[in-house]
Each structure stands twice: as C-alpha cells, then as structure tokens.
C-alpha cells in the first residue's frame, strides 16, 4: 500500500477504536437502545448529506431496500446493541479485543455458507489459536463463577458473530451493482428505522434525564467520527487498496481502544487480556498469511545474501 493508504488505514483503526471509547462514555448516562439509535440516526443524516453533495441518489428498488434492512440488522442494530450492553459491565478495551475475533467467525461461516471461501490449513490453525486467545481472555471465571462479567464478554462475542454474518451477507451488494456509499448509507438508514420502535417502547427517551454535554459529545462522536467518517474511509481504502489489505485494520482497532480507555476512562486491563489479544493477533496473522510470507521472504533473502 502507498503511504497515503497506510495513513487512511491507521485513521480508520483509530476512529473505529474510538467507538468503544465513545460508547463507554455514553452508556454511563443513557440506556443501550438510545445510544445505538443516536449513533445510526445521526450517521444516516450525515451520510445522506454527503451523498447529496456528491450528486448520488439512493436506489428505490424494493429488493435493494430489503437487502439494506438485512444488512442494517446484522451489521448495525444487533452488534451495536450487544456491544453497548456489554460495555456496561466490561472495559471498552476488553470489548474491542473480543470484537477483533470477528474474522475468526467469518472464516468458519464463509466455509459453511459460501462456495469460494473454503477453509484451509492456515485458516484453521489461525481460528484455533484465536479462540484459545478468547478463552484466555475470558479466563477461569467462566467455570468458577458465571457472573455478569462473563455474560458481558459472551454478549460482545455474539456481536462479533453478527458482524461475521454481515460480512458474508454484504457480498450481495456488489452483484446488485450498488455503490459502496449507497450501501453504507442504506444500512444505517434501515437500522435507524429498525431501532426507533424499540427505543420508543423500551427506553422511552422522553422520560430520561437530560444527558450531560460530555454524553452528548460522545453520541455525536460515535455517529460522526466512528460511523459516518469511518464508512467513508472504509470504502475509500476498499476501492484503492482492496479487501485483503483492509483486513489489517482488525489488528489495529484494539490498540486505539485500549489507549483511549486507559488514558481517559481510567480502565485497567489484566495480563490475561493482553495475552488473549496476542493470541488473537497471531491467529489473525495465520488467517491472513502475509506476515508468515514476509518472514519466509526475508529469511530466503538473508540466506541468498549469505551464500553469495
């Protein structure tokens, strides 16, 4: 990738990692569905404005909007709600590390649900190593005391599974000829419409105490920066650097989330969390394959240099 593409990738990792930070602030004052609806609704407005400025129009075909609602459910409504709920009980850094397991689930689901993304030996070893990392993170508490902390971590893992389903489901938009920006906008519009009845019935936001300026700022941040801007960066990288390079962002998101949570939220991670993150990282590297190829290439060059 070019230096500019690397810069965009690092920026994307930072703003996506920031979503856990913003959620951690907002969920201290507001209920789950209110946080999620605020995120997707504000992002939808921003992306619609961006599309208007670019002269693009949203598709009107019923089949396309059915797909938007499916994507909005799997990629926004379900995982956002699960992760925000989990962040009521665990640190944002822990939630981000668990979220990094998404590619592990994607490899398994793609093998089962698709014909062109089959499991290989490298992918299988990566999945096994990654899940060992997840087990290390959750720790022995799951066997001794199945408390809310363990449940919250499992809930965040369920959010990762939903993201994995979304990644496979989203493949259909290219076949439909839908532009990436339309897909991003359509899914947040659809997820806003899905979540609005829930927030009205469950949270009843008109009865809530007015949030502080800090909480409002967190909602604006997670919508404008970690959702709208993130999607713009995401699809720009996808167009110029490709999907394989884009997967590198998975390695980087927990770094920014942990730094923000530690510096500004006073969160403390345990040794097992870092050990789990390291194992998940090794697993993702095995799935990706390129780090090992780079090591082999470097080793071969050194041998050739030594021989010559």
C-alpha angles and dihedrals in degrees: 000000000000121000089254091054091049089051091052091047092052090046091051092050090050096050093043090047086050090062090072089049093050091045090051090057098041096046091060089071107019135053122252102258092046090055092047096046091048090052098049097037095051090044090050091054092049094048092046089054091049091051091049091051090050091050094243124140130209116246117251100200112126092221091055093049090049087057091047090055091049091050093044090053096047100035102035120008100046102036095039091051094046095047094045089050090050091050089063087073109024135047119271090239091057091049091051093050091050089048088056087070089075094102090053091060091040092058091052095045093044090054091052100038105034136053100212102048104062126171116263131191092258093049093047092051089047092052092049093048091046094052090049085056091052090050091050090051095051089046134190091311088088089066100036103038120009093201135155092277092061092043090052091053092049089048090054089050088053087055089054090052090053090051089051091053089048092053091056095040091051092063088083094070093070090053089050091053093239116155117242092242091052089050092051093047095043094053095051091046090050094046090050090056090047094050100042096078090048094052091048094050100037109027099026090201094198088069095052125102113257109267122238122259088255091057092046089050090051091053091050090046096051091047102041101031107024097038115021098033091038092057092048090052092042096056093040090056091043090055097047106028103025136235096286094058090043090062088069088078088074090069093052106043096079091052094062092039092052093046093050093045093048097044100041109018099041093237121163122203123205127231091255090059092057091044090051091048090051092052092047088050091052089048092051090048089054091050092047093045097197098101090057091046090051091051092049091047092050091047092049092050091050090051091049090048091050093048093047 
